[in-house]
Amino acid sequence: MTPKEAGALVAALPAAREQWLTETVEGLQAQAVWLAGSMGRGQADEWSDVDLIVVGGSPDLSNALVATDNPGMARPAAATSEPCMTSVR
């Protein structure tokens, strides 16, 4: 792979990630979906991963690399006044 080809692949990552996010959120059948991490804070770059918090429903996360069930997840104390999540639904 040439440097030009590698650069084109990296440049295509954000658009592919947005398309995946849109398609995934639509199919989750959840009560709420939150986008967390750097994307939720609006600080994502082309290498950022996607962190979703899915509430209720019967989500199909069969294509997820990591999925956890946290029924008793406590809300973290606010370390800053900046939002850490953005509602996607």
Gaussian input, Z-matrix of N, CA and C with variables (Angstrom, degrees):
# hf/3-21g

backbone

0 1
 N
 C     1     B1
 C     2     B2     1     A1
 N     3     B3     2     A2     1     D1
 C     4     B4     3     A3     2     D2
 C     5     B5     4     A4     3     D3
 N     6     B6     5     A5     4     D4
 C     7     B7     6     A6     5     D5
 C     8     B8     7     A7     6     D6
 N     9     B9     8     A8     7     D7
 C    10    B10     9     A9     8     D8
 C    11    B11    10    A10     9     D9
 N    12    B12    11    A11    10    D10
 C    13    B13    12    A12    11    D11
 C    14    B14    13    A13    12    D12
 N    15    B15    14    A14    13    D13
 C    16    B16    15    A15    14    D14
 C    17    B17    16    A16    15    D15
 N    18    B18    17    A17    16    D16
 C    19    B19    18    A18    17    D17
 C    20    B20    19    A19    18    D18
 N    21    B21    20    A20    19    D19
 C    22    B22    21    A21    20    D20
 C    23    B23    22    A22    21    D21
 N    24    B24    23    A23    22    D22
 C    25    B25    24    A24    23    D23
 C    26    B26    25    A25    24    D24
 N    27    B27    26    A26    25    D25
 C    28    B28    27    A27    26    D26
 C    29    B29    28    A28    27    D27
 N    30    B30    29    A29    28    D28
 C    31    B31    30    A30    29    D29
 C    32    B32    31    A31    30    D30
 N    33    B33    32    A32    31    D31
 C    34    B34    33    A33    32    D32
 C    35    B35    34    A34    33    D33
 N    36    B36    35    A35    34    D34
 C    37    B37    36    A36    35    D35
 C    38    B38    37    A37    36    D36
 N    39    B39    38    A38    37    D37
 C    40    B40    39    A39    38    D38
 C    41    B41    40    A40    39    D39
 N    42    B42    41    A41    40    D40
 C    43    B43    42    A42    41    D41
 C    44    B44    43    A43    42    D42
 N    45    B45    44    A44    43    D43
 C    46    B46    45    A45    44    D44
 C    47    B47    46    A46    45    D45
 N    48    B48    47    A47    46    D46
 C    49    B49    48    A48    47    D47
 C    50    B50    49    A49    48    D48
 N    51    B51    50    A50    49    D49
 C    52    B52    51    A51    50    D50
 C    53    B53    52    A52    51    D51
 N    54    B54    53    A53    52    D52
 C    55    B55    54    A54    53    D53
 C    56    B56    55    A55    54    D54
 N    57    B57    56    A56    55    D55
 C    58    B58    57    A57    56    D56
 C    59    B59    58    A58    57    D57
 N    60    B60    59    A59    58    D58
 C    61    B61    60    A60    59    D59
 C    62    B62    61    A61    60    D60
 N    63    B63    62    A62    61    D61
 C    64    B64    63    A63    62    D62
 C    65    B65    64    A64    63    D63
 N    66    B66    65    A65    64    D64
 C    67    B67    66    A66    65    D65
 C    68    B68    67    A67    66    D66
 N    69    B69    68    A68    67    D67
 C    70    B70    69    A69    68    D68
 C    71    B71    70    A70    69    D69
 N    72    B72    71    A71    70    D70
 C    73    B73    72    A72    71    D71
 C    74    B74    73    A73    72    D72
 N    75    B75    74    A74    73    D73
 C    76    B76    75    A75    74    D74
 C    77    B77    76    A76    75    D75
 N    78    B78    77    A77    76    D76
 C    79    B79    78    A78    77    D77
 C    80    B80    79    A79    78    D78
 N    81    B81    80    A80    79    D79
 C    82    B82    81    A81    80    D80
 C    83    B83    82    A82    81    D81
 N    84    B84    83    A83    82    D82
 C    85    B85    84    A84    83    D83
 C    86    B86    85    A85    84    D84
 N    87    B87    86    A86    85    D85
 C    88    B88    87    A87    86    D86
 C    89    B89    88    A88    87    D87
 N    90    B90    89    A89    88    D88
 C    91    B91    90    A90    89    D89
 C    92    B92    91    A91    90    D90
 N    93    B93    92    A92    91    D91
 C    94    B94    93    A93    92    D92
 C    95    B95    94    A94    93    D93
 N    96    B96    95    A95    94    D94
 C    97    B97    96    A96    95    D95
 C    98    B98    97    A97    96    D96
 N    99    B99    98    A98    97    D97
 C   100   B100    99    A99    98    D98
 C   101   B101   100   A100    99    D99
 N   102   B102   101   A101   100   D100
 C   103   B103   102   A102   101   D101
 C   104   B104   103   A103   102   D102
 N   105   B105   104   A104   103   D103
 C   106   B106   105   A105   104   D104
 C   107   B107   106   A106   105   D105
 N   108   B108   107   A107   106   D106
 C   109   B109   108   A108   107   D107
 C   110   B110   109   A109   108   D108
 N   111   B111   110   A110   109   D109
 C   112   B112   111   A111   110   D110
 C   113   B113   112   A112   111   D111
 N   114   B114   113   A113   112   D112
 C   115   B115   114   A114   113   D113
 C   116   B116   115   A115   114   D114
 N   117   B117   116   A116   115   D115
 C   118   B118   117   A117   116   D116
 C   119   B119   118   A118   117   D117
 N   120   B120   119   A119   118   D118
 C   121   B121   120   A120   119   D119
 C   122   B122   121   A121   120   D120
 N   123   B123   122   A122   121   D121
 C   124   B124   123   A123   122   D122
 C   125   B125   124   A124   123   D123
 N   126   B126   125   A125   124   D124
 C   127   B127   126   A126   125   D125
 C   128   B128   127   A127   126   D126
 N   129   B129   128   A128   127   D127
 C   130   B130   129   A129   128   D128
 C   131   B131   130   A130   129   D129
 N   132   B132   131   A131   130   D130
 C   133   B133   132   A132   131   D131
 C   134   B134   133   A133   132   D132
 N   135   B135   134   A134   133   D133
 C   136   B136   135   A135   134   D134
 C   137   B137   136   A136   135   D135
 N   138   B138   137   A137   136   D136
 C   139   B139   138   A138   137   D137
 C   140   B140   139   A139   138   D138
 N   141   B141   140   A140   139   D139
 C   142   B142   141   A141   140   D140
 C   143   B143   142   A142   141   D141
 N   144   B144   143   A143   142   D142
 C   145   B145   144   A144   143   D143
 C   146   B146   145   A145   144   D144
 N   147   B147   146   A146   145   D145
 C   148   B148   147   A147   146   D146
 C   149   B149   148   A148   147   D147
 N   150   B150   149   A149   148   D148
 C   151   B151   150   A150   149   D149
 C   152   B152   151   A151   150   D150
 N   153   B153   152   A152   151   D151
 C   154   B154   153   A153   152   D152
 C   155   B155   154   A154   153   D153
 N   156   B156   155   A155   154   D154
 C   157   B157   156   A156   155   D155
 C   158   B158   157   A157   156   D156
 N   159   B159   158   A158   157   D157
 C   160   B160   159   A159   158   D158
 C   161   B161   160   A160   159   D159
 N   162   B162   161   A161   160   D160
 C   163   B163   162   A162   161   D161
 C   164   B164   163   A163   162   D162
 N   165   B165   164   A164   163   D163
 C   166   B166   165   A165   164   D164
 C   167   B167   166   A166   165   D165
 N   168   B168   167   A167   166   D166
 C   169   B169   168   A168   167   D167
 C   170   B170   169   A169   168   D168
 N   171   B171   170   A170   169   D169
 C   172   B172   171   A171   170   D170
 C   173   B173   172   A172   171   D171
 N   174   B174   173   A173   172   D172
 C   175   B175   174   A174   173   D173
 C   176   B176   175   A175   174   D174
 N   177   B177   176   A176   175   D175
 C   178   B178   177   A177   176   D176
 C   179   B179   178   A178   177   D177
 N   180   B180   179   A179   178   D178
 C   181   B181   180   A180   179   D179
 C   182   B182   181   A181   180   D180
 N   183   B183   182   A182   181   D181
 C   184   B184   183   A183   182   D182
 C   185   B185   184   A184   183   D183
 N   186   B186   185   A185   184   D184
 C   187   B187   186   A186   185   D185
 C   188   B188   187   A187   186   D186
 N   189   B189   188   A188   187   D187
 C   190   B190   189   A189   188   D188
 C   191   B191   190   A190   189   D189
 N   192   B192   191   A191   190   D190
 C   193   B193   192   A192   191   D191
 C   194   B194   193   A193   192   D192
 N   195   B195   194   A194   193   D193
 C   196   B196   195   A195   194   D194
 C   197   B197   196   A196   195   D195
 N   198   B198   197   A197   196   D196
 C   199   B199   198   A198   197   D197
 C   200   B200   199   A199   198   D198
 N   201   B201   200   A200   199   D199
 C   202   B202   201   A201   200   D200
 C   203   B203   202   A202   201   D201
 N   204   B204   203   A203   202   D202
 C   205   B205   204   A204   203   D203
 C   206   B206   205   A205   204   D204
 N   207   B207   206   A206   205   D205
 C   208   B208   207   A207   206   D206
 C   209   B209   208   A208   207   D207
 N   210   B210   209   A209   208   D208
 C   211   B211   210   A210   209   D209
 C   212   B212   211   A211   210   D210
 N   213   B213   212   A212   211   D211
 C   214   B214   213   A213   212   D212
 C   215   B215   214   A214   213   D213
 N   216   B216   215   A215   214   D214
 C   217   B217   216   A216   215   D215
 C   218   B218   217   A217   216   D216
 N   219   B219   218   A218   217   D217
 C   220   B220   219   A219   218   D218
 C   221   B221   220   A220   219   D219
 N   222   B222   221   A221   220   D220
 C   223   B223   222   A222   221   D221
 C   224   B224   223   A223   222   D222
 N   225   B225   224   A224   223   D223
 C   226   B226   225   A225   224   D224
 C   227   B227   226   A226   225   D225
 N   228   B228   227   A227   226   D226
 C   229   B229   228   A228   227   D227
 C   230   B230   229   A229   228   D228
 N   231   B231   230   A230   229   D229
 C   232   B232   231   A231   230   D230
 C   233   B233   232   A232   231   D231
 N   234   B234   233   A233   232   D232
 C   235   B235   234   A234   233   D233
 C   236   B236   235   A235   234   D234
 N   237   B237   236   A236   235   D235
 C   238   B238   237   A237   236   D236
 C   239   B239   238   A238   237   D237
 N   240   B240   239   A239   238   D238
 C   241   B241   240   A240   239   D239
 C   242   B242   241   A241   240   D240
 N   243   B243   242   A242   241   D241
 C   244   B244   243   A243   242   D242
 C   245   B245   244   A244   243   D243
 N   246   B246   245   A245   244   D244
 C   247   B247   246   A246   245   D245
 C   248   B248   247   A247   246   D246
 N   249   B249   248   A248   247   D247
 C   250   B250   249   A249   248   D248
 C   251   B251   250   A250   249   D249
 N   252   B252   251   A251   250   D250
 C   253   B253   252   A252   251   D251
 C   254   B254   253   A253   252   D252
 N   255   B255   254   A254   253   D253
 C   256   B256   255   A255   254   D254
 C   257   B257   256   A256   255   D255
 N   258   B258   257   A257   256   D256
 C   259   B259   258   A258   257   D257
 C   260   B260   259   A259   258   D258
 N   261   B261   260   A260   259   D259
 C   262   B262   261   A261   260   D260
 C   263   B263   262   A262   261   D261
 N   264   B264   263   A263   262   D262
 C   265   B265   264   A264   263   D263
 C   266   B266   265   A265   264   D264

   B1=1.4451
   B2=1.5260
   B3=1.2895
   B4=1.4626
   B5=1.5294
   B6=1.3390
   B7=1.4700
   B8=1.5284
   B9=1.3293
   B10=1.4650
   B11=1.5273
   B12=1.3380
   B13=1.4631
   B14=1.5340
   B15=1.3268
   B16=1.4668
   B17=1.5189
   B18=1.3154
   B19=1.4621
   B20=1.5166
   B21=1.3166
   B22=1.4653
   B23=1.5286
   B24=1.3286
   B25=1.4632
   B26=1.5290
   B27=1.3249
   B28=1.4690
   B29=1.5235
   B30=1.3024
   B31=1.4668
   B32=1.5288
   B33=1.3377
   B34=1.4670
   B35=1.5317
   B36=1.3319
   B37=1.4631
   B38=1.5331
   B39=1.3365
   B40=1.4739
   B41=1.5281
   B42=1.3103
   B43=1.4670
   B44=1.5267
   B45=1.3330
   B46=1.4662
   B47=1.5226
   B48=1.3194
   B49=1.4708
   B50=1.5350
   B51=1.3160
   B52=1.4691
   B53=1.5281
   B54=1.3235
   B55=1.4684
   B56=1.5221
   B57=1.3505
   B58=1.4587
   B59=1.5197
   B60=1.3242
   B61=1.4580
   B62=1.5258
   B63=1.3125
   B64=1.4627
   B65=1.5272
   B66=1.3156
   B67=1.4602
   B68=1.5293
   B69=1.3109
   B70=1.4617
   B71=1.5189
   B72=1.3265
   B73=1.4645
   B74=1.5197
   B75=1.3246
   B76=1.4660
   B77=1.5263
   B78=1.3140
   B79=1.4594
   B80=1.5140
   B81=1.3233
   B82=1.4611
   B83=1.5189
   B84=1.3140
   B85=1.4616
   B86=1.5261
   B87=1.3131
   B88=1.4549
   B89=1.5226
   B90=1.3281
   B91=1.4529
   B92=1.5292
   B93=1.3174
   B94=1.4650
   B95=1.5205
   B96=1.3152
   B97=1.4624
   B98=1.5201
   B99=1.3271
   B100=1.4624
   B101=1.5154
   B102=1.3055
   B103=1.4524
   B104=1.5199
   B105=1.3149
   B106=1.4680
   B107=1.5263
   B108=1.3068
   B109=1.4592
   B110=1.5137
   B111=1.3129
   B112=1.4717
   B113=1.5207
   B114=1.3355
   B115=1.4654
   B116=1.5235
   B117=1.3351
   B118=1.4484
   B119=1.5215
   B120=1.3254
   B121=1.4708
   B122=1.5220
   B123=1.3317
   B124=1.4624
   B125=1.5143
   B126=1.3404
   B127=1.4692
   B128=1.5230
   B129=1.3146
   B130=1.4632
   B131=1.5229
   B132=1.3175
   B133=1.4573
   B134=1.5297
   B135=1.3201
   B136=1.4633
   B137=1.5293
   B138=1.3304
   B139=1.4599
   B140=1.5229
   B141=1.3231
   B142=1.4634
   B143=1.5236
   B144=1.3419
   B145=1.4547
   B146=1.5198
   B147=1.3259
   B148=1.4607
   B149=1.5239
   B150=1.3318
   B151=1.4585
   B152=1.5193
   B153=1.3348
   B154=1.4559
   B155=1.5193
   B156=1.3248
   B157=1.4565
   B158=1.5212
   B159=1.3254
   B160=1.4623
   B161=1.5237
   B162=1.3418
   B163=1.4604
   B164=1.5207
   B165=1.3426
   B166=1.4600
   B167=1.5076
   B168=1.3237
   B169=1.4541
   B170=1.5121
   B171=1.2977
   B172=1.4584
   B173=1.5185
   B174=1.3213
   B175=1.4630
   B176=1.5230
   B177=1.3106
   B178=1.4603
   B179=1.5188
   B180=1.3099
   B181=1.4604
   B182=1.5182
   B183=1.3258
   B184=1.4583
   B185=1.5278
   B186=1.3279
   B187=1.4609
   B188=1.5223
   B189=1.3386
   B190=1.4570
   B191=1.5288
   B192=1.3160
   B193=1.4527
   B194=1.5198
   B195=1.3436
   B196=1.4598
   B197=1.5229
   B198=1.3123
   B199=1.4629
   B200=1.5203
   B201=1.3314
   B202=1.4558
   B203=1.5144
   B204=1.3281
   B205=1.4541
   B206=1.5188
   B207=1.3293
   B208=1.4583
   B209=1.5291
   B210=1.3407
   B211=1.4622
   B212=1.5165
   B213=1.3190
   B214=1.4612
   B215=1.5060
   B216=1.3318
   B217=1.4554
   B218=1.5218
   B219=1.3158
   B220=1.4620
   B221=1.5147
   B222=1.2972
   B223=1.4643
   B224=1.5297
   B225=1.3336
   B226=1.4634
   B227=1.5273
   B228=1.3125
   B229=1.4642
   B230=1.5133
   B231=1.3077
   B232=1.4705
   B233=1.5220
   B234=1.3107
   B235=1.4590
   B236=1.5203
   B237=1.3225
   B238=1.4602
   B239=1.5177
   B240=1.2971
   B241=1.4626
   B242=1.5200
   B243=1.3397
   B244=1.4673
   B245=1.5275
   B246=1.3258
   B247=1.4733
   B248=1.5133
   B249=1.3329
   B250=1.4662
   B251=1.5208
   B252=1.3527
   B253=1.4542
   B254=1.5200
   B255=1.2976
   B256=1.4524
   B257=1.5229
   B258=1.3206
   B259=1.4638
   B260=1.5160
   B261=1.3474
   B262=1.4512
   B263=1.5190
   B264=1.2965
   B265=1.4606
   B266=1.5031
   A1=108.02
   A2=114.63
   A3=119.84
   A4=109.63
   A5=117.36
   A6=119.49
   A7=112.82
   A8=116.68
   A9=119.99
   A10=111.04
   A11=117.19
   A12=121.56
   A13=110.90
   A14=116.90
   A15=120.88
   A16=110.72
   A17=116.84
   A18=121.08
   A19=112.01
   A20=116.95
   A21=121.24
   A22=110.67
   A23=117.49
   A24=120.72
   A25=111.30
   A26=116.70
   A27=120.87
   A28=110.18
   A29=117.27
   A30=121.44
   A31=111.31
   A32=117.50
   A33=121.29
   A34=113.11
   A35=118.56
   A36=121.22
   A37=114.08
   A38=120.50
   A39=118.94
   A40=113.52
   A41=118.50
   A42=121.08
   A43=110.86
   A44=117.25
   A45=121.06
   A46=110.13
   A47=116.87
   A48=121.30
   A49=110.28
   A50=117.81
   A51=121.66
   A52=111.18
   A53=117.01
   A54=120.71
   A55=110.01
   A56=117.61
   A57=121.68
   A58=110.26
   A59=117.20
   A60=122.18
   A61=110.86
   A62=117.19
   A63=121.96
   A64=110.89
   A65=117.41
   A66=121.71
   A67=111.21
   A68=117.58
   A69=121.68
   A70=111.50
   A71=117.98
   A72=121.54
   A73=110.48
   A74=117.51
   A75=120.83
   A76=112.00
   A77=118.49
   A78=121.89
   A79=115.29
   A80=118.79
   A81=120.22
   A82=115.25
   A83=119.63
   A84=123.12
   A85=110.76
   A86=116.54
   A87=122.16
   A88=110.57
   A89=116.17
   A90=121.25
   A91=110.32
   A92=116.40
   A93=121.25
   A94=109.27
   A95=115.80
   A96=122.01
   A97=107.04
   A98=116.11
   A99=121.54
   A100=109.25
   A101=115.57
   A102=122.85
   A103=106.58
   A104=116.80
   A105=121.50
   A106=110.30
   A107=116.43
   A108=121.78
   A109=112.70
   A110=115.78
   A111=120.64
   A112=112.20
   A113=117.67
   A114=119.25
   A115=110.90
   A116=117.38
   A117=121.54
   A118=112.71
   A119=115.93
   A120=120.92
   A121=111.99
   A122=117.33
   A123=120.43
   A124=112.80
   A125=116.97
   A126=121.77
   A127=112.62
   A128=117.21
   A129=120.88
   A130=111.43
   A131=114.65
   A132=120.57
   A133=107.62
   A134=117.04
   A135=118.76
   A136=113.35
   A137=119.14
   A138=122.44
   A139=113.18
   A140=118.50
   A141=121.29
   A142=112.22
   A143=114.58
   A144=118.94
   A145=109.18
   A146=116.83
   A147=121.91
   A148=108.08
   A149=116.11
   A150=122.19
   A151=108.13
   A152=116.98
   A153=121.91
   A154=110.01
   A155=116.09
   A156=121.95
   A157=105.31
   A158=116.06
   A159=122.46
   A160=107.74
   A161=116.50
   A162=121.75
   A163=110.00
   A164=115.95
   A165=121.85
   A166=113.62
   A167=114.23
   A168=120.31
   A169=112.34
   A170=115.91
   A171=123.12
   A172=109.09
   A173=117.14
   A174=119.06
   A175=112.32
   A176=115.72
   A177=121.51
   A178=106.93
   A179=115.74
   A180=120.68
   A181=110.27
   A182=116.51
   A183=121.07
   A184=112.47
   A185=117.78
   A186=120.56
   A187=112.68
   A188=117.53
   A189=120.80
   A190=110.04
   A191=116.67
   A192=120.42
   A193=110.32
   A194=116.68
   A195=122.18
   A196=108.27
   A197=116.97
   A198=121.73
   A199=107.47
   A200=117.19
   A201=121.15
   A202=109.81
   A203=115.60
   A204=122.01
   A205=106.61
   A206=117.19
   A207=122.22
   A208=110.30
   A209=118.01
   A210=119.64
   A211=113.82
   A212=118.33
   A213=120.45
   A214=112.78
   A215=116.79
   A216=120.38
   A217=111.04
   A218=115.90
   A219=120.78
   A220=109.75
   A221=115.50
   A222=120.36
   A223=108.34
   A224=118.96
   A225=120.56
   A226=111.41
   A227=114.63
   A228=119.55
   A229=108.97
   A230=116.41
   A231=121.11
   A232=109.70
   A233=116.41
   A234=121.27
   A235=111.10
   A236=115.53
   A237=120.22
   A238=108.44
   A239=115.55
   A240=119.15
   A241=111.59
   A242=117.66
   A243=121.15
   A244=110.16
   A245=117.83
   A246=119.06
   A247=110.54
   A248=116.60
   A249=119.53
   A250=111.59
   A251=116.54
   A252=119.77
   A253=110.12
   A254=115.44
   A255=122.42
   A256=107.68
   A257=116.64
   A258=119.66
   A259=108.73
   A260=115.90
   A261=119.82
   A262=109.87
   A263=116.39
   A264=120.00
   A265=109.34
   D1=133.46
   D2=179.71
   D3=-82.41
   D4=160.32
   D5=175.77
   D6=-57.65
   D7=-34.88
   D8=178.66
   D9=-65.98
   D10=-42.43
   D11=177.92
   D12=-65.03
   D13=-41.62
   D14=178.07
   D15=-63.29
   D16=-41.18
   D17=178.15
   D18=-62.62
   D19=-37.91
   D20=178.93
   D21=-66.65
   D22=-38.93
   D23=177.49
   D24=-64.63
   D25=-44.69
   D26=178.82
   D27=-63.20
   D28=-40.64
   D29=179.79
   D30=-64.44
   D31=-27.92
   D32=-178.72
   D33=-83.45
   D34=-12.59
   D35=-176.30
   D36=-58.80
   D37=-49.34
   D38=-178.46
   D39=-58.31
   D40=-42.12
   D41=-179.74
   D42=-66.19
   D43=-41.17
   D44=178.82
   D45=-65.47
   D46=-39.38
   D47=178.63
   D48=-64.45
   D49=-43.69
   D50=178.36
   D51=-62.31
   D52=-41.47
   D53=178.54
   D54=-63.66
   D55=-44.78
   D56=178.56
   D57=-60.95
   D58=-43.74
   D59=-178.80
   D60=-61.50
   D61=-46.18
   D62=179.41
   D63=-60.74
   D64=-48.15
   D65=-179.10
   D66=-65.58
   D67=-39.53
   D68=-177.97
   D69=-68.95
   D70=-47.20
   D71=-178.32
   D72=-61.65
   D73=-39.82
   D74=179.50
   D75=-61.85
   D76=-31.53
   D77=-176.44
   D78=-95.39
   D79=3.79
   D80=-174.50
   D81=-76.16
   D82=-25.62
   D83=-177.73
   D84=51.71
   D85=47.53
   D86=-177.44
   D87=-110.42
   D88=162.27
   D89=176.41
   D90=-71.95
   D91=-37.49
   D92=179.25
   D93=-153.44
   D94=149.90
   D95=176.47
   D96=-134.14
   D97=128.74
   D98=179.31
   D99=-118.13
   D100=137.70
   D101=175.45
   D102=-95.38
   D103=119.01
   D104=-176.18
   D105=-112.76
   D106=-174.48
   D107=177.26
   D108=70.94
   D109=-156.14
   D110=-175.94
   D111=-63.10
   D112=-34.33
   D113=178.20
   D114=-67.80
   D115=-40.69
   D116=178.57
   D117=-64.75
   D118=-29.88
   D119=178.37
   D120=-86.16
   D121=-6.39
   D122=-177.78
   D123=76.68
   D124=24.96
   D125=-178.15
   D126=-117.63
   D127=20.98
   D128=-176.55
   D129=-72.59
   D130=150.44
   D131=171.07
   D132=-123.82
   D133=-172.91
   D134=-175.45
   D135=-65.30
   D136=-17.73
   D137=-179.00
   D138=-97.93
   D139=-1.61
   D140=-176.70
   D141=-67.74
   D142=142.40
   D143=175.00
   D144=-89.14
   D145=179.54
   D146=-178.63
   D147=-112.27
   D148=120.91
   D149=177.71
   D150=-111.50
   D151=113.68
   D152=-179.81
   D153=-113.64
   D154=139.79
   D155=170.05
   D156=-111.62
   D157=117.82
   D158=-175.49
   D159=-109.63
   D160=126.25
   D161=-177.29
   D162=-114.01
   D163=125.01
   D164=174.32
   D165=68.36
   D166=-178.07
   D167=178.98
   D168=73.26
   D169=-164.93
   D170=179.00
   D171=-126.06
   D172=74.96
   D173=-176.15
   D174=-68.84
   D175=142.74
   D176=174.07
   D177=-100.83
   D178=99.38
   D179=178.87
   D180=-109.81
   D181=35.72
   D182=-176.82
   D183=-62.74
   D184=-23.37
   D185=179.45
   D186=-95.40
   D187=3.02
   D188=-179.38
   D189=-75.23
   D190=144.98
   D191=175.90
   D192=-73.72
   D193=-40.06
   D194=178.84
   D195=-138.05
   D196=129.36
   D197=175.47
   D198=-137.94
   D199=131.37
   D200=178.88
   D201=-125.03
   D202=152.04
   D203=176.06
   D204=-108.50
   D205=115.77
   D206=-176.67
   D207=-122.76
   D208=74.26
   D209=-176.24
   D210=-63.80
   D211=-25.98
   D212=-178.84
   D213=-109.41
   D214=24.89
   D215=-175.45
   D216=-60.94
   D217=121.89
   D218=178.71
   D219=-82.12
   D220=147.81
   D221=177.43
   D222=-73.83
   D223=126.87
   D224=-178.92
   D225=-68.75
   D226=148.03
   D227=176.44
   D228=-65.94
   D229=141.32
   D230=-178.68
   D231=-71.05
   D232=118.29
   D233=178.77
   D234=-86.13
   D235=-28.80
   D236=179.09
   D237=-138.61
   D238=172.47
   D239=177.64
   D240=-85.27
   D241=-5.12
   D242=179.81
   D243=-77.39
   D244=141.17
   D245=177.07
   D246=-66.59
   D247=143.62
   D248=178.04
   D249=-105.75
   D250=-8.63
   D251=-179.47
   D252=-139.34
   D253=155.63
   D254=177.17
   D255=-129.84
   D256=133.42
   D257=177.95
   D258=-71.94
   D259=132.14
   D260=179.01
   D261=-104.69
   D262=-9.41
   D263=-177.75
   D264=-139.63

